[in-house]
Amino acid sequence: MTLHVEGLAKRYGDATVFADVSLDVAPGEFVAIVGESGVGKSTLLNCMAGLDHWDAGRIVHDGTDIGALDAEACALWRRSHVGFVFQAFHVLPHLDVAQNVALPLMLLKQRDDARVARMLEVVGLAGFGARLPQQLSGGQLQRVAIARALVHRPALLLADEPTGNLDPTTAAKVMDVLLAQTREHGASLVLVTHSETAAARADRVLHLRADGIGE
């Protein structure tokens, strides 16, 4: 899936967060986006997922102009084509690990317990399916989030500071899992990060500024 962002701008009242942001992400490409705090990296990622609105420009995923979709159509599109890894994990505390990972498949009405078990195995959590989130470490929770984001095999994976809350050793392991799985499934990966170590593993690094984006 090709991602095309053209002339994107985001404002809050009179304050411009960013403007004139244009970029393309090729199928299977890993792009890291870096920039100073407050420049809108997470906001840009949310726009790419159709989770946030923008004030100018457009975002096109594989021929679909997501700005032209209503809320329901956008949610259905995102459910099928996008995986999102949040810095704060966002696992549901009342569901066990396997149920959390299975959520995207349940929403698509494609229950597949074998695929869930396989995803837990590849992220190093085989045998953890019945545990509740509060029984896991931060690194384990992030791997649950990665498994959930990838279980429905989306064409586009968006990751917002996925190693931001982790120690360096755990962060490296999480990045290994993230990269191995996106490569295996041929997914495009857009990663927002403050970590130079994580960004260095990307095919391309883009620097977001208030007036645009570039290498």
N, C-alpha and C positions, 0 to 999 in steps of 0.2 A: 504494500500500500504506500503510495506516494503522499507525503504531507506537504502542502503548499500554503505558506503564510505570506500575505501580500499587504504591505502598508498598514500594519495593525497599530492601533493606538488605543490607549486606555487612560481614562481620566476619572478622578474623584472630585466632583465639583469643578473648581477652577484649577485644581492641581493635576498636572500631567504626570502619569506614572511612567509611561514610555510612549514613543511615537515612531512612526515610519519603520516598523519592524517587519522585515521580509526575510524569509528563509525557506529552503526546501530540504526535505529529508527523504532520501531514497529508500526503497524497500530493503530491509535488512541492515540499514546503516545505524550506527551508534553515534549520536551527537550529544555532546555535553554542553550545557549552557551555564556560564559563570558570570559573576558580576557583583558589584557592591551590594551590601544589605540595603533593602528598601527600594531597589531599582525595579522590582516587579517580576522577579524570576518565577516565583510560585504562581503569581497571577497569570503570567504568560502561559504556563503549563496548564492551569485551569481553563484558560480560553481554548487551548488546543483540544481539550477534552469536552468542550461545550458545557463546562460547569460554571463558567463566568461569562459575562457579556463584555463586549468591547465597543468602542465608540467610532472607530473608522477602520477600514480595511476588510479583508476577508480571510477565511481559513477553509481550505478545500482538502478533503481526505479522499483520495482515489476517485475524484470526480464528484464527490458529494460536498456541496457548499453548506457547511453546518450552520452558518449564520442564517440561512434561509429556512431552517427547520423550526417547527414549533417545539415547545418543551417536551411533549410526548414523543414526537418523532426523533428528537435529539437523544432522549433517554434510550429509546429502542436502538438507535444507531450505536450509541456508546456501549450499550450492553453487549452488542455483537462484535464490535471491532476494537475496543480499547481496554487495556488493562492499566490500572493506576496503583502505584505503590506510594503510600503516604509516609512522611517522616515519623508521624505519631502512631503508625501501625493501623489504627482504626479497626481493630478486630472487635467483634461483638462479644462482650464478656459472658453473656448467658449461653453462648453456643460453644460446643467443644471445638477442638482444632479441625477435625474433619468437616464439621458442619460449616465452619467459617470458610474453609477452602472451597467447599462445594457450592457456596452461594451463587457465583456467576452461572454455574450450570443449572441450578434450580430456577433462577430467573429466566433462563432460556428454555426451560422445560426439557433439559437434556441430562437428567440424572445419570451419573456414571461413577459408581463407587470405585470401580477399578482404576479409573483415571485419577480420581482423588488420591487413592492409595499410592499410585505411581508418582504423583507430584510430591507427596509427602516424603517418599523415598528419595527422590532426586534432590530435594532440598535438605536432606539429612535428618528428617523427622519421622522416619518409619517407626511405628509403634507409639507415636505420640497422639494419634487421632482422637482418643477418648479423653485427653487432658483438657482442662479449661485454661483459658489464656493466663489467668493469675498464677498458674503453676509453671509458667515458662519464663525464661530470661529474655532480656531485650533482644539479643541476637536471634533467639528462637522465634520470638514474635515477628521480627522482620522477615524471617524466612517463611513464616505462615503467610504474611502479607504478599510476598513474592509468589508463593504457590497459588494463592487466591487470584492474583493478577494474571497469572499465566494459564490457569487450568482450562479456560475456554479457548485457548490458542488464539489470542487476538493478534491482529496484524500490527498494531501499534501499542507499545508499552511506554507509559509516562511515569517517571520516578522522581519524586520530590525529596531531595536530601535523604536518600534511603540509608545512608551510613552516618547521618548527623548525630544520632544518639548513641553510637556504638564506639567501643574502644578500637584501636587500630587493627588488632589481630582479628577481632570479630568482623570489623568493617571489610577487611580484605576477603574473608570467607564469604560474606554476603555478596560482595561484588563478583566473586568467582561464580556463585550460583546464578546471579542475575544474568551475567554475560553468557554462561554456558547454555542457559535455557532460552534466551532470546536468539542466540545463534542456532540452536537446534531447531527452533520453529521458524526461523527466517523472519522474525519480527523486527520492525524498526524500534529503536530505543532512543528516547529523548530524556536525558538526565539533567536535572537541576542540582547543582552542588557547590559547596564552598571548598570541597576537598580537592586539592591539587592532585593527590594520589589517584582519586577516582576519575577525575577529568582526564588524566594522562592516559587512561586506558581506552578513551573514545577514539573513533575514526576521525573525528573533527571536533574542535572546541570553538564555541562561539561566545563572544563577550557581549552581554546585554548592557546597554547604556540608556539613558533617558531619551536620547535622540536616535536610537536605532540599534542594530546588532551587526556584528562582524567578527572576523577571525583575528 
